[in-house]
Amino acid sequence: MNSRAEQSRNVPQLRFPEFVGEWEMKKLGEVCNEHQLKNKNKETNEVFSVAKHKGVINQIEHLGRSFSAKEILHYKLIFPGDLVYTKSPTSDFPFGIIKQNRTERIGVVSPLYCVFKPKTFALGYLLHEYFKSAINTYNYLSPLVQKGAKNTMNINNDDFLNGAGLLLPMNEPEQTRIANFLTAVDEKIQALKKKKGLLEAFKKGVMQRLFSQELRFKDENGQAFADWEVKKLGEVAKIYQSKTITQSELTKEGFDVYGANGIIGKYPKYNHELEQIAITCRGNTCGTVNYTNPKSWITGNAMVINVDEKVTVLKKFLFHQLYNSNFGYLISGSGQPQITGNIKEHIVFLPSLPEQTLIANFLSAIDDKIKHTAVQIEKTEGWKKGLLQRMFC
């Protein structure tokens, strides 16, 4: 951590110790050059999109198909390391986004975009990271915006490159050191995301095999368990519509709220103090099944499924089976889908209680690994964000 005197100079709060001297206040136009190179010689046929989270990415990979014009000779070329500014507003980025081409491929982007080459790849990397922050991007672009007659955002490319100065390291070895470090952090995050995706894919595949009975557990003696019973959901569980909360039922203690798809916020305590199975009964995520934490409030767009104590069924097993079920045949409506069929008639398959326990424990163990990996991703991303805030203070 630098001293207060150092922080009053152009020195970041966080820095590799082998580097000294001040960073410099630079306009984008001083460290980047705009280029208007077109695809007139058909250097490439790959069209890129510029996405808030994915950055510069193949358009078909990102959107499922190409939305470019049939002829792309007039599209702008974008080379590896180039930065691109798209003026299309997105959520959290009302004046557009700024991303670096990290694909290691030459492609083209819309002729409406501003494409510019930084002095070094590492400097472009730092600018990409700086503008990943919605606040940084807003503060930089907001003074430059001129709203058009149809409420469109008009930012002249020259004005864009000559906005407020940014405090940047102009020592190339320091730029490279920072970029390499951040790259290593990004690779760690991507490895964790890949691990999470593989766990989710494994769980999905094994659930299909378990609940189709293609894959069966054996008892402690290595013998097969009894055949599964076929039941209707209404025979093994009590199903009721969650109640709308009222002011008189509120207390100061807050608990998770479950709505359309998992936790949606914090509300004061209601009366649900047991783990519950909840299924969304209306909305865009209609048919989604959740397993709530103890002491949680379940919003009125969900139905609660309580296991009947008289029936030999494990609640966690029933959750996993329902999670793997398709309730599409019970849902109607397009604008506001909702469950209109009789969910009590939904068929469930019940093995013996010992086999239910083995299945539930196995799937729950995978869930625990997925949750643990998700926490690691969140913590690493938060740690990186904190580093960048102290670096670009």
Buried (B, 14 or more C-beta within 10 A) or exposed (E): EBEEEBEEEBBBBBBEEEBEEEBBEBEBBBBBEBBEBBBEEEBBEBBBBBBBEEBBBBBBEBEEEBEBEEEBEEBBBBBBBBBBBBBBBBEEBBBBBBBBBBBEBBBBBBBEBBBBBBBBBBBBBBBBBBBBBBEBBBEBBEEBBEEEEEEEBEBEBEBBBBBEEBBBBBBEEBBBBBBEEBEEBBEBBEEBBEBBEEBBEEBEEBBEEBBEEEEBBEEEEEEEBEEBBEBBBBBBBEBEEBBEBEEEEBEEEBBBBBBBEBBEEEBBBBEBEEBBBBBBBBBEBBBBBBBBBEBBBBBEBBBBBEBEEEEEBBBBBBBBBBBBBEBEEBBEEEEEBBBEEEBEEBEBEBBBEBBBBBBBEBBBEBBEBBEEBBEBBEEBBEEBEEBBBBBBE
